[in-house]
Amino acid sequence: MADEPPFPGFDVTKPSIARTYDYLLGGKDNFAVDRAFGDKFIKELPGSRDIPIDNRGVLVRAIREIVSTSPVRQFIDLGSGLPSADNVHQVAQRIDPDAKIVYVDNDPIVLAHGRAMLAENENTVVIQADLREPKSIFEAEATRALIDFEEPVAIIFSATLHHVNDDEDPAGLVRFWADRIASGSHVFISHFRSENDPRSQELEQVLQGSLGRGRWRTDDEILALFGEGFTVQEPGLVAAAEWRNPKAPEDLREYQRLIAAVLAVKD
């Protein structure tokens, strides 16, 4: 039986990055088209599920680090995806209930689920917008109501910039926020990592062939996204499974090498 559209005009024939990611993490907020797309990775590229799992783990550690070791209590999560266990607001507000979070995603299902889940959380909001249009996010009433840009803020690019193709200027997106955030602000990036290996090339072909986007970048390309005016924090750009993880495996599996993470602070 075909999926019924959740509301008029909703297209259930095209896969969504957010809903496919939800499926790969074991979630239930997805449609048959998303599961079919996710199954390409599960069945045709065994082991590739390590990528979303490791990315979720490093996001949790990064938010915990920021709140525990810095005065930053404001977060903008660009391309946040569907709600799952240990979202940014849950991790941050567990440490400081007054932490403020703006979630941004262009998937209307994310908006619907997020708003329902956060209806009684006055320090957290979800807005529907595209991270490739940062001005609309920066100027959004919900953003301006919650975020004080005179104070340090954390900008989160968790597994999103690799879905921005080169001709869409991902470095320009980082620069937009860098020009508007205060000194001491943090920028976290997790990103598909290429070692010029067959696996990353194969994965890139799957994404480009299905979604028309998905770019595996080298370490130098990922670090170049920051531009000038940032200090990269220890341990630098490393595999997501290793980033500030005392339980990191001694030997990474093949696909674990293909997602990296890095945190930097604006000078």
C-alpha positions in Angstrom: 0.0 0.0 0.0 1.3 3.4 -1.0 2.1 6.0 1.6 -0.6 8.6 2.1 0.6 12.2 1.9 0.5 13.7 5.5 -1.0 16.9 4.0 -2.2 18.1 0.6 0.6 18.9 -1.8 3.2 16.8 0.0 5.3 14.7 -2.4 5.8 11.1 -1.1 7.6 10.1 -4.3 11.0 11.8 -3.6 13.4 10.8 -0.9 14.3 13.3 1.8 17.8 13.5 3.3 16.3 14.2 6.8 13.9 11.2 6.6 16.5 8.9 5.1 18.8 9.8 7.9 16.0 9.1 10.3 15.5 5.6 8.8 19.2 4.8 9.0 19.2 5.7 12.7 16.2 3.4 13.2 13.5 6.0 13.3 9.9 5.7 12.1 9.3 9.2 10.6 10.0 8.2 7.0 8.2 6.9 3.9 8.7 4.0 1.5 10.8 6.1 -0.9 13.1 7.1 2.0 13.5 3.5 3.1 14.2 2.4 -0.4 16.9 5.0 -0.7 18.4 4.1 2.7 18.4 0.4 1.7 20.8 1.2 -1.1 23.4 2.0 1.5 22.4 -0.8 3.9 22.3 -3.6 1.2 24.6 -2.4 -1.5 27.3 -0.7 0.7 27.3 -2.8 3.9 28.8 -1.0 6.8 27.9 2.5 5.5 25.4 2.8 8.3 28.4 3.6 10.6 28.3 7.1 9.1 25.0 8.3 10.5 25.5 6.5 13.8 29.0 8.0 14.3 27.7 11.4 13.3 24.9 11.3 15.9 27.4 10.3 18.6 29.9 13.1 17.8 27.1 15.7 17.7 26.1 14.8 21.3 29.7 15.0 22.5 30.2 18.4 20.7 27.2 20.0 22.3 28.2 18.6 25.7 31.7 20.0 25.3 30.5 23.4 24.3 28.1 23.8 27.2 30.5 22.3 29.7 33.6 24.2 28.8 32.5 27.6 27.4 29.9 30.3 28.2 28.0 29.6 24.9 24.3 29.0 25.6 22.8 29.7 22.2 22.7 27.3 19.3 21.6 27.4 15.7 21.4 23.9 14.3 21.3 24.2 10.5 19.7 21.2 8.8 18.7 19.7 12.0 16.8 16.7 10.7 14.0 14.8 12.4 13.8 14.7 16.2 15.6 11.6 17.7 17.3 10.7 20.9 19.7 13.3 22.3 18.9 16.3 20.1 20.9 19.5 20.6 18.3 21.0 23.0 18.2 17.8 25.1 21.9 17.6 25.5 22.4 21.4 26.1 19.4 21.9 28.4 20.4 18.8 30.5 23.4 20.9 31.6 21.8 24.3 31.5 18.0 24.5 31.2 18.3 28.1 30.0 20.2 27.1 26.8 18.4 28.4 23.7 18.2 26.5 20.4 17.0 27.3 16.9 16.5 24.3 14.7 16.4 24.8 11.0 15.4 22.4 8.3 13.7 22.6 4.9 11.7 19.4 5.3 8.0 20.2 6.3 7.8 16.9 8.2 10.7 18.1 10.4 8.8 21.3 11.1 5.6 19.5 12.0 7.3 16.9 14.3 9.6 19.4 15.8 6.9 21.9 16.7 4.8 19.2 18.2 7.7 17.9 20.4 8.8 21.4 21.5 5.4 23.0 22.0 6.1 23.6 25.7 9.8 24.4 25.5 10.0 28.2 25.4 13.8 28.1 24.8 13.6 26.1 21.6 12.1 26.8 18.3 11.9 25.1 14.8 11.8 27.1 11.6 11.4 25.8 8.1 14.1 27.2 5.9 17.0 26.2 3.7 20.5 26.5 5.0 21.6 27.8 1.6 19.5 30.9 2.3 21.2 32.1 5.5 19.8 35.6 5.4 16.3 34.4 5.7 17.3 32.3 8.8 19.3 35.2 10.3 16.4 37.6 9.8 13.6 35.3 10.8 11.5 36.6 13.6 11.9 33.4 15.6 15.6 33.5 15.4 15.8 37.2 16.4 13.5 36.5 19.3 15.6 33.8 20.8 19.2 34.5 19.8 21.3 37.5 20.9 24.0 37.9 18.3 25.9 40.3 20.6 26.7 37.2 22.7 28.6 34.1 21.6 26.5 31.5 19.7 27.3 28.0 18.4 26.5 27.4 14.7 26.0 23.7 14.0 26.6 22.2 10.6 26.0 18.6 11.5 26.3 16.4 8.3 24.9 19.2 6.2 27.6 21.0 4.3 28.4 17.9 2.3 25.0 18.2 0.8 25.9 21.6 -0.5 27.6 21.2 -3.9 30.7 23.3 -4.8 28.8 25.6 -7.1 26.5 26.5 -4.1 29.5 27.9 -2.2 29.5 26.0 1.1 32.4 28.2 2.4 30.3 31.2 1.7 27.6 29.8 4.0 30.1 29.5 6.8 31.4 32.9 6.1 27.9 34.4 6.3 27.6 33.3 9.9 31.2 34.0 10.8 30.6 37.6 9.8 27.6 37.9 12.2 28.6 36.0 15.3 30.5 37.4 18.3 34.1 36.6 19.2 34.1 33.3 21.3 31.4 31.8 19.2 31.8 28.2 18.1 31.3 26.5 14.7 30.9 22.8 14.6 31.2 20.9 11.3 30.8 17.2 10.6 31.3 16.2 7.0 31.7 13.3 4.6 35.5 12.8 4.4 37.3 11.6 1.3 40.6 9.9 1.4 40.5 9.6 -2.4 39.3 6.1 -1.8 36.9 3.9 -3.8 34.3 3.8 -1.0 33.8 7.5 -0.7 33.7 7.8 -4.5 31.0 5.1 -4.6 28.9 6.7 -1.9 29.2 10.1 -3.7 27.9 8.5 -6.9 24.9 7.1 -5.1 24.0 10.4 -3.6 24.6 12.5 -6.7 22.6 9.9 -8.8 19.6 9.9 -6.5 19.5 13.4 -4.9 21.8 15.5 -7.2 23.9 16.4 -4.2 26.4 14.9 -1.8 30.1 15.8 -1.8 33.0 13.9 -0.1 35.7 16.4 0.7 39.3 16.0 1.7 40.6 17.2 5.1 42.1 20.3 3.5 38.8 21.1 1.8 36.8 20.7 5.0 39.1 22.9 7.0 39.1 25.5 4.3 35.4 26.0 4.9 36.2 28.0 8.0 38.2 30.6 6.2 40.2 33.0 8.4 39.5 34.2 11.9 38.9 30.8 13.6 41.0 28.7 15.9 40.5 25.0 15.5 40.1 23.2 18.8 41.9 19.9 19.8 42.0 17.3 18.4 41.5 19.1 15.1 39.7 17.4 12.2 39.5 13.7 12.9 37.1 10.8 12.3 33.8 11.4 14.0 34.1 8.2 16.0 37.4 9.5 17.5 36.5 13.2 18.2 36.8 13.6 22.0 35.7 10.1 22.5 37.4 8.2 25.3 35.7 5.0 24.0 36.9 5.3 20.5 37.9 2.0 18.9 41.6 1.5 18.3 41.0 0.4 14.7 38.3 2.2 12.8 36.1 0.3 10.4 36.3 1.3 6.8 33.2 3.5 6.7 34.0 5.1 10.1 36.9 6.9 8.4 34.5 8.5 5.9 32.8 11.0 8.4 34.9 13.6 10.2 34.3 16.3 12.7 35.9 19.5 13.8 35.1 22.4 16.2 36.5 25.9 15.9 36.2 29.1 17.9 35.9 32.5 16.4 38.9 34.7 17.4 
